[in-house]
């Protein structure tokens, strides 16, 4: 389990933040903080069955240091052709996927949000992680993030479903945020949030009305 957890973290670090070292060198980016947002979300149907269980995922090849072509139905990075995911930031200047054009700054727009599934205690959690971009005109963390997810396997339709998340300051490390509220298509989670000590990862459960 620890190896799986580390592999997923490595994937998201590569996709979401490996460009941080040089994107804002010319404007003193390294002098500014950055913020990480981690959320494990269990989405269940009306009978309590997890809708992410069994979805096709790629597994991480630790020896090769890259994603393998091996398909697993027990967690991993979800096959890209099975979903679309967009992350909406409250201010465009926070967007790590479509960074604003700034003088002397190279734009890295090849990174895309990645959806993963993580098995925990006989449940299957969507692993949603991102970082908020920081520049001199946008120094504050996001208090709300919207994940727009389309996944027919999970939801049984072709609609785009909105996962609205609300965040507050965490304890450690100082750049990690805590999710304290989450809603799917307007329905709030009624389950108590669980917070992991390492990196302040937040865990929550949502139940669908109609499935």
C-alpha positions as CSV (number, residue, x, y, z in Angstrom):
1,X,0.0,0.0,0.0
2,X,2.8,2.4,0.9
3,X,4.5,1.7,-2.5
4,X,1.2,2.4,-4.3
5,X,0.7,5.6,-2.4
6,X,4.2,6.8,-3.2
7,X,3.8,5.9,-6.9
8,X,0.6,8.0,-7.2
9,X,2.3,10.9,-5.4
10,X,5.2,10.7,-7.8
11,X,2.8,10.8,-10.8
12,X,1.0,13.9,-9.5
13,X,4.2,15.6,-8.6
14,X,5.5,15.1,-12.1
15,X,2.2,16.2,-13.8
16,X,1.4,19.1,-11.5
17,X,4.5,20.6,-10.1
18,X,7.7,19.6,-11.9
19,X,7.7,22.9,-13.8
20,X,7.7,25.0,-10.7
21,X,11.5,25.3,-10.5
22,X,11.9,27.5,-13.5
23,X,8.5,28.9,-14.6
24,X,8.8,32.1,-12.5
25,X,12.6,32.4,-12.1
26,X,12.5,35.8,-13.8
27,X,10.0,37.2,-11.3
28,X,11.3,35.8,-8.1
29,X,8.9,32.8,-8.0
30,X,11.2,30.9,-5.6
31,X,10.6,33.6,-3.0
32,X,6.9,32.9,-2.9
33,X,4.9,30.1,-1.3
34,X,2.9,27.5,-3.2
35,X,-0.1,25.5,-2.0
36,X,-1.1,21.9,-2.5
37,X,-4.6,20.4,-2.3
38,X,-5.0,16.6,-1.6
39,X,-8.4,15.0,-1.5
40,X,-9.5,11.3,-1.3
41,X,-13.1,11.1,-2.3
42,X,-15.3,8.0,-2.1
43,X,-18.4,8.3,-4.2
44,X,-21.1,5.7,-3.5
45,X,-24.4,4.8,-5.0
46,X,-27.6,4.7,-3.0
47,X,-26.8,1.1,-1.9
48,X,-23.3,2.1,-0.6
49,X,-21.4,0.6,-3.6
50,X,-18.4,2.5,-4.7
51,X,-18.7,3.7,-8.2
52,X,-15.0,3.8,-8.9
53,X,-14.3,0.1,-8.1
54,X,-13.2,-1.9,-11.2
55,X,-12.4,1.0,-13.5
56,X,-9.5,0.4,-15.8
57,X,-6.3,2.0,-14.5
58,X,-2.6,2.0,-15.5
59,X,-0.2,0.9,-12.9
60,X,3.2,2.5,-12.0
61,X,6.3,0.6,-13.0
62,X,8.7,1.4,-10.2
63,X,11.7,-0.2,-11.9
64,X,11.2,1.7,-15.1
65,X,10.2,4.9,-13.3
66,X,7.2,5.4,-15.6
67,X,3.6,4.4,-16.2
68,X,3.3,0.9,-17.5
69,X,0.8,-0.5,-20.1
70,X,-0.5,-3.0,-17.6
71,X,-4.2,-2.6,-16.8
72,X,-5.4,-3.0,-13.2
73,X,-8.9,-2.9,-11.8
74,X,-7.6,-2.4,-8.3
75,X,-6.4,1.2,-8.4
76,X,-3.9,3.3,-10.3
77,X,-4.1,6.1,-12.8
78,X,-7.4,6.0,-14.7
79,X,-7.1,5.4,-18.4
80,X,-7.3,8.8,-20.1
81,X,-10.0,7.8,-22.6
82,X,-12.4,6.9,-19.8
83,X,-12.8,10.5,-18.4
84,X,-12.3,14.2,-18.8
85,X,-11.2,16.4,-15.9
86,X,-11.0,20.1,-15.7
87,X,-10.1,22.1,-12.6
88,X,-11.5,25.5,-12.2
89,X,-9.6,28.0,-10.0
90,X,-11.3,31.0,-8.4
91,X,-8.7,33.3,-10.0
92,X,-7.1,32.5,-13.4
93,X,-3.7,33.5,-12.0
94,X,-3.8,30.4,-9.8
95,X,-4.3,28.0,-12.8
96,X,-1.3,25.7,-13.1
97,X,-2.7,24.1,-16.3
98,X,-3.3,27.3,-18.2
99,X,-0.8,29.8,-16.7
100,X,-1.2,33.4,-17.6
101,X,1.3,34.9,-19.9
102,X,3.8,37.0,-18.0
103,X,6.9,39.0,-19.3
104,X,9.9,36.7,-19.6
105,X,8.0,33.6,-18.5
106,X,7.8,30.4,-20.4
107,X,4.3,29.0,-20.4
108,X,4.0,25.3,-19.6
109,X,0.5,24.3,-20.9
110,X,1.2,20.6,-21.7
111,X,0.3,19.4,-18.2
112,X,-3.2,18.1,-17.7
113,X,-5.2,17.1,-14.6
114,X,-4.9,13.4,-13.8
115,X,-7.5,11.2,-12.1
116,X,-6.4,8.3,-10.0
117,X,-8.1,5.7,-7.9
118,X,-6.7,4.6,-4.5
119,X,-7.9,1.6,-2.5
120,X,-8.1,2.3,1.2
121,X,-9.7,-0.1,3.8
122,X,-11.8,-2.0,1.3
123,X,-13.0,1.2,-0.3
124,X,-12.0,3.0,-3.6
125,X,-11.2,6.7,-3.4
126,X,-10.8,9.1,-6.3
127,X,-7.5,10.8,-5.7
128,X,-7.8,14.5,-6.6
129,X,-4.6,16.5,-6.2
130,X,-3.5,19.9,-7.6
131,X,-1.4,22.9,-6.7
132,X,-2.3,26.5,-7.0
133,X,0.0,28.7,-9.1
134,X,1.7,31.6,-7.4
135,X,2.9,34.9,-8.9
136,X,3.4,38.4,-7.5
137,X,-0.2,39.3,-8.6
138,X,-1.7,36.2,-7.1
139,X,-0.1,35.4,-3.7
140,X,-3.1,33.8,-1.9
141,X,-4.2,30.2,-1.8
142,X,-7.5,29.1,-3.2
143,X,-10.5,28.8,-0.8
144,X,-12.6,26.9,-3.4
145,X,-11.8,24.6,-6.3
146,X,-14.2,23.0,-8.8
147,X,-13.4,19.7,-10.4
148,X,-15.4,19.1,-13.5
149,X,-15.5,15.4,-14.1
150,X,-17.0,13.4,-16.9
151,X,-16.8,9.6,-16.5
152,X,-19.6,7.4,-17.9
153,X,-18.2,4.4,-16.1
154,X,-18.7,6.0,-12.7
155,X,-21.8,8.1,-13.3
156,X,-23.6,6.1,-15.9
157,X,-24.1,9.1,-18.2
158,X,-22.1,11.6,-20.4
159,X,-22.8,14.6,-18.3
160,X,-20.1,16.7,-16.7
161,X,-20.4,16.5,-12.9
162,X,-19.1,19.2,-10.6
163,X,-17.2,18.4,-7.5
164,X,-17.0,21.7,-5.5
165,X,-14.4,21.7,-2.8
166,X,-13.7,24.2,0.0
167,X,-10.3,24.6,1.6
168,X,-8.7,26.1,4.7
169,X,-5.2,26.4,6.2
170,X,-3.6,23.2,7.3
171,X,-1.2,22.6,10.1
172,X,1.8,20.9,8.4
173,X,3.4,21.3,6.1
174,X,2.5,25.0,5.9
175,X,1.8,24.9,2.1
176,X,-0.8,22.1,2.3
177,X,-4.5,23.0,2.5
178,X,-7.3,21.1,4.3
179,X,-10.6,20.3,2.5
180,X,-13.4,20.8,5.0
181,X,-16.4,20.7,2.7
182,X,-17.2,19.0,-0.6
183,X,-20.3,18.8,-2.7
184,X,-21.2,16.8,-5.8
185,X,-23.7,18.4,-8.2
186,X,-25.0,20.5,-5.2
187,X,-25.2,17.6,-2.7
188,X,-22.9,18.0,0.3
189,X,-21.0,15.3,2.0
190,X,-22.6,14.3,5.2
191,X,-19.7,12.1,6.3
192,X,-17.1,13.4,8.8
193,X,-13.8,14.3,7.2
194,X,-10.7,12.3,8.0
195,X,-7.3,14.0,7.9
196,X,-4.1,12.2,7.5
197,X,-1.0,13.5,9.3
198,X,1.3,13.4,6.3
199,X,0.6,16.3,3.9
200,X,-2.8,16.9,5.4
201,X,-4.6,14.7,2.9
202,X,-8.4,15.0,3.4
203,X,-10.8,12.1,3.0
204,X,-14.5,12.3,2.5
205,X,-17.5,10.2,1.3
206,X,-20.4,11.2,-1.0
207,X,-23.5,9.3,-1.9
208,X,-25.4,9.7,-5.2
209,X,-29.1,10.4,-5.2
210,X,-30.1,8.3,-8.2
211,X,-27.7,5.3,-8.4
